[in-house]
Amino acid sequence: MKITKQTVADKIAGYLRHEFTLGELVDWSERAVLDGEFPEQEAVALTDVVSRLGLADVRAFGLTWDDCQKLPHKLGFAARVEVVSA
């Protein structure tokens, strides 16, 4: 599976939109680290971010809002929040 910066940013955004659970994000991240193909010029940043997402279900690491802002930033993206009526 080919993993790009956009792929990872979309996964983080999907998690924040509650499209899938933290466990599903972690599972995807673990598979991506093991089986993913990272473009050579982006491999370092992608491996760093995807590996971090793979640890998000470990209590000592977790996944905070701060992480969800910083991780996409490492890939050249920005996270924004929109508050709407329920």
N, C-alpha and C positions, 0 to 999 in steps of 0.2 A: 504494500500500500504506500503510495507516494504521500508524504507529509510536507505541506508548505506552511509558510507563516500564516497565510489566509485560513488554511485548514484549522490550525491551532486557535487562531483568534475566533473563528466561528464556533469551535467547541466551547471555549470559555463563555462566549456570548450566549450560546444555547443553554449552558448551565445556569447562567444568571437569569435567563428568561424562563427557567423551570421547565425546559423542554426534556430534560433528563435529570436523573439523580446524580448526587456526588459519586456514588458507587459506580454508576455507568461512565462518568467522566474518568474516574480512576482506572476502570477496566480498559477503556479506550486508550488511555495514556500508557498503560503497561504494555498493551499489544503494540502500540506505536513504537515504543522503545525497542521491543524485541524484533518486530517484523517490518517496521517502517523504513522507507527509503527517504532520506533527507538530502535535499540538494546540497552539494558540496559547499557552496558559498554561504549557506545558511545553517549548516549542520551544528555548529557550536551553539548558537542562540536557540535553535529548535530543540536540541537535546537537553539543554539547560531547562527550558520552560516545560517541555513534555515530562521530563524526569521529575520536576517539582510537582506537577499535577498528579503524577503517579503516587506521590506520598500524601496527598490531601486527605486520605481517610485514616491516617495515623494521627492519633490525638496530639502528639507532640508537635506535629507540623500543621495540620488543619488547612483550611483555605479561607482566608479573611478577605474582606472587601479590599483592603490595602493590597493583598496579593493579586486580586482580580484587576486592579488598576496597574500594578507594576509589571505583571507578566506580559500582558499585551503590549505595554510600552517597550519592553525589550525586543519586541518583534516589529515595532514601528506603528503600532495602533494605539488608540486612546479609548478608554471606557467612559461612557457618559451615563448619567442617570436621568430618567424622566419620571416624575411623579404624576399619576393620573387618578381621577376618582374611581372608586371601586364599583 
